[in-house]
Each structure stands twice: as C-alpha cells, then as structure tokens.
C-alpha cells in the first residue's frame, strides 16, 4: 500500500471516530428515557409531599412530555423544567389556597433552582407551548371511561362490595399515575392508556368485559391492534408494581394530629401526634381525605388477639392517601360516601377527645 493510501485509510478511520464521538455527545446533550422516568417519579413524590390533586401531577407530566417533544433539552436543565411544569400545573388545577408558595416549592423540593430561575423557565415553557396548558391528560380519559363502564355495567363492582365507585376509581388512578412514569407507554395516546387500564380491570371483574371494551373502543375511534399492544405493556408494568408490594402488609389510617394508641382490653385511644396528616372538617365524622386503594381490602381482617404498648415496633405500612374531591362523589351520587369511609379502620372518627373506640379489626402483627 502506498503512503497515499495509508493517509486515506487513517483519515477515513479518524472521520468515523469523530462521527461516533459526536453522536455520543448528542446523546449526552439530550434527555434519555430513563432520566425522563426518574423526573416523573420525582414529581409524583412532590404531589404527595404537597398534598395536591392527582390531576396536578397528570397535567405536569403531560406538560413535561410536550415540552421535551418540542425542544432538545440538556439533562442538567431537566429538574428546572419539571418543577416549572409542576408549578404551572398547580396554578392551573388547584384552588388558590392550595397552590404552593414558589419559594417554599423551590426550597422543599430540592430542585436546585431558585425562584427566579423557575419563573424564567416557566416563561420559556409557556412560549414553546403557545400558552396552551388546558390539554387532556390520561387521567381525564380514565374518569370518562370509568364512568361509562360503571353506568353501562352496574354489576361491575359486585365482586368488590367494600369499594364504592369513587374508591375504585382512586385505585385505578394510582395505577395510572404509576404507568405515566413509564417511557415505553409514551407511544400511546392518553385515551389509549386509560382505555387499556379500564379494559384490564373489567376483565378481572366481569365476564362480559370484551363487548364493553369494543364499545368504548368504537366510541374513542381507536384501533384494536394498538389497544392489544397497550394492554400487554400496561399489564407487564403493573405486574412489577404488584411484585414490589410487601407481603402480608397492613395499611392503617392516621388522622391529623392524632394517632391510635393501644391500651388495655383491646381498645384504641386517640392521642396527639406530631406527624402531619389530612385535615378534618367541622364534622369530624367526615374526613376531607378518605382512605383509598388497597386499604379497603383489609378493614375486615380478624381482630388482634392482644394489645401491646406503643413502644413495641410493629411491621405495618402507612397507606398513601390520595385526594378525593366532591366532583367524583357527585359523579357517582356518593354524597354520603365519606361517612362510610370513616369505618374503614373500624373507628368512629367523631371520638377525638380521648374516649375509647372499638378496636379496629386488624390481624395480629408480630412484635420485633
């Protein structure tokens, strides 16, 4: 090979290496799918931390995805983008008194951004999205499909007598928020994701789930092949959620500034607690934030055989409480549903002055 050919070979090899390095740099400059999932999971934690509506998280997640689809963002700006979308969603969905103060949000979220930086990023996001924040989220479609399913098949919840329609919707809401943090499901529209979840739930509860699924599919004008593929991915993703739950876990409900303390003869007394919890209205028998999710399956477990002192360590897990609001209750005509929620833990919540209440029927828990 002549020296000229050697130079051409070296130059071509060097050019390929430079192209590979440029591609790696481009990948590092863009937000990866795993980084996107991590920041969405972080927003889900902020939703619980600031006690905001599920709609706020759903809208914030949608705004993040819309913005990342519009511009190429560097990963170092991802937390600022996410917290700005979260603040925009809170101002769009929440009541004025529930919107977090910007300085408190920047400090307690540990986003690494100042208030001025969040405001500047907020303006950039609004400009890129053409100030259009009122977009439909998967949670909106979940509400619609669930209402249609319950009205078309009243027997849908017969196998779950302990759950009201709004409580059942809250269980699906938690599963949906978990799926929204999965980048593999971004290929589907929000309506497709919501229909897949409702279809999977109906398959477990009623035998004639397929005709109703086809009816909802036709109303939404979606393709059946995409629904089948979406159902498979959602089922696989939810199976990982179920496998991550601890075995034989017991969920307890803890009201604001009070905690259940065991005493003699199998009764519980309410004592002040420093752990924050959901607020109560003037009518103490109707808490603003009822228990949701898997807790409804545990409130008829056998009662504990004996009571131990509170200093003994117990293997119990606190239930993550999601917000219920009057809109869902009115949707299902459950104006008095909150009265039944107070009995989930087997206690009369109106007794908050130290009077003994019946012992909740929890199963025995081993003492460490």
Secondary structure, DSSP 8 states (H G I E B T S, - for coil): --HHHHHHHHHHHHHHHHHHHHHHHHHHHS--HHHHHHHHHHHHHHHHHTT--HHHHHHHHHHHHHHHHHS---GGGHHHHHHHHHHHHHHHHS-GGGS--HHHHHHHTT-S--HHHHHHHHHHHHHHTTT------HHHHHHHHHHHHHHH-GGGGTT-TT--HHHHHHHHHHHHHHHTT-GGGGGS-HHHHHHHHHHHHHHHH-TTHHHHHHHHHHHHT--HHHHHHHHHHHHHHHHHHHHTS-TT--EE---TTEEEEE-GGGEEEEEE-SS----B-SSTTSBSS---GGGGGTTTS---S----TTS-B--EE-------HHHHHHTT-TTHHHHHTTTTT--TT--SS--EE--------B-
